[in-house]
Amino acid sequence: MNILIRPETGADHDAIEALTMAAFLNAPHTDHNEQLIVRDLRQAGALSLSLVAEQEGRVVGHLCFSPVTISDGSPHWYGLGPISVSPEQQGKGLGSRLMEVGLAELKGMGAAGCVVLGDPGFYGRFGFVANGTLSLPGVPPEYFMARRLGAAGASGEVSYHPAFAQGSGPRVSSPAGSSPPP
């Protein structure tokens, strides 16, 4: 699999939207609004890091990070998601590659940490844990996880960017547009 992972460009926006819709088309526990979240984050200037995976000139994967607010005032924390992988590439390790590159780049940007609402079986492989010090109201705590990337930790209630208010807010997700039951 010859895949190039790189920052998104303006020329990628339509491909990212189509990819995200295809990746989440048959996913359980979705409002099918993930492409709108990405679009709204981009328009608000809130995509801190947005990467695409390209194969033979075609966008086959995407993940992004946006800033989150923590009630204790901890700075430089980010939320992961959505992460999308084209249906034909799902289950082949592309989501894992995107995660590894994305987290390394986020750490290189000086991020203190990252939160994700998702499948503990997948995200746990990348150091995310549900530790009880960070919470997201209205979601099962075992699905809301954090990973410290810097020396300072954080504690309190997490708020995502208003773009996530599409539908019913952040959703439990797995890579490639699939979700575990809450």
N, C-alpha and C positions, 0 to 999 in steps of 0.2 A: 504494500500500500504506500504509494508515493504521495504524501500529504505535506503541504506547506501550511504552517500556522503563522498568521501575520495579523497586524492590526487592521480593522475594517477601514475602508475608504468610502467616500461618497458614492462611488460606482457600485458598492456592494449592497446598498440599502434595500433595493427591490429584491435581490436574491436572498438576503437575510429574512425579509418578511415572508417570502414564499417558503423558504426552508423551515422557518418556525411554524408556519401553519401546517405544513406537511408532517413535521415531527410530532406535533401535538394532536393531529387529526383523530387518532383512535385512542388517545390516552385517557384513562379514567381520571376523575377528580380534576377536571379542567373546565374553565369557562370559555376556552378557545379564544382567549384574549392576550396570549403571550406576545404575539406580534405587535399588538397595540401598546403593551407595556414598553417594549423595546423602542418603538417609534416615539412614544411620549418621553421616555428617558432621554433619547437622542435630542428631541426638539427642546427639551428643558436644559440641555447641556449637562446632564447628570450621568452620562456614561463615562465613568472614570477610566474604564478599560473595556474595550470591546474587540474580541479576536474572532477571526474566521479561520476555518480549515478549508483549504482549497485543494482540489484534486483535478488535474487536467483542465485548469481554468474555470472550474465550477465550484461554487461554495457548497460544501457538504457538512459543515459544522459551524456552530457559533456559540460563544458564551460571553457574558458581560458581567461587570461589577458596577455597582452604584453606591454612593455614600449612604450610610444609615446614621441615625441619631440614637444615642444611648442616654437614658435618663440620668446617669451619673456624670454626663458631660465628657466622657472619654472620646478623644479625637481619633481620626484616621481609621475608622472602622468602616467596612464595606459589606454590602449584601451581594451574594452570588446569585445570578439567574436573571432571566431564564438561560438554560443551556439546551441547545438543540442539535440533533444529529439527523441527517437525512435517513429516511426509513431503510434504504438499501445499505447503509453503513452502520446501522444500529447493531450492537452486540459484537463489534469487531475491535473494540479498544479505542475508538476515536474519542469518545467522551472522556476517557481516562487521560488521553494525551492532551486534550484541551484543558482539563483540570490542572494537570501538572504544569503546563506552560503558563496558564493563567495565574495560578498561585505564586509561581516563581516571579512573574512580572509584577504582580501586586506587591509582593514583599520588596522587590527592588524599587518600588515607588515610595517605600517608607510606610506602608500600611501597618497599623498596629494589630489588625485582625480582620476576620471575615466571618459572617454568619450565613447560614443557609437553612432553608426550610425544605427538607427532603428526606430521602430514604437513608436511614442510618447504615444500612448494609453497604451502600455505594459510597456515601460521603465519609463514612468512618475510615475507609481505606486511605483517605487523604488527610487524616488527623483531625477531622471534625468530631466533636463530642457534645452530647447534651449534658452540660455540667450543672445546670440549675442556677448559675449566676446571671445568665442572660435569658430573657423570656420575651415571647411574642404573644400578646393577648389573643385568646380565642383559638389557640392551636395546641394539640397534644405536645407536651414538653419533650417527649422522646424524639420528635421529628424536627425540633428546632435546635440546631447545633452551631457551635462556634469553633474557630481555630485561631489561636493567637499566632501572629506573625512577628510581633515585636516583643519587647521585654515587659511592657505594661499590659495588665489585664483590664477587664471592664466588668461591671455588674449593673444590672438594672433592666428596664423595659426598653426594647428595641422598636424603633419606628422606621419603616421603609419610606422611600421617596413617594410623594402623592401619586406618581404614575402607577403604582401598584394598587391603587384604589379601583382600577378597572375591574369590573365584576365584583368579587368579594375579597380582594386583597391578595397578599402572597399565598401561593398554593404549595402544598407538599409536592415535591417533584423529584424525579430521577433524571439522569441524563437521557438524552435521545427522546425526550417527550413522553416518558411513561411515569406513572405515579403509583406509589404503594397505597393501600387503603389506610385512611387515618385511624 
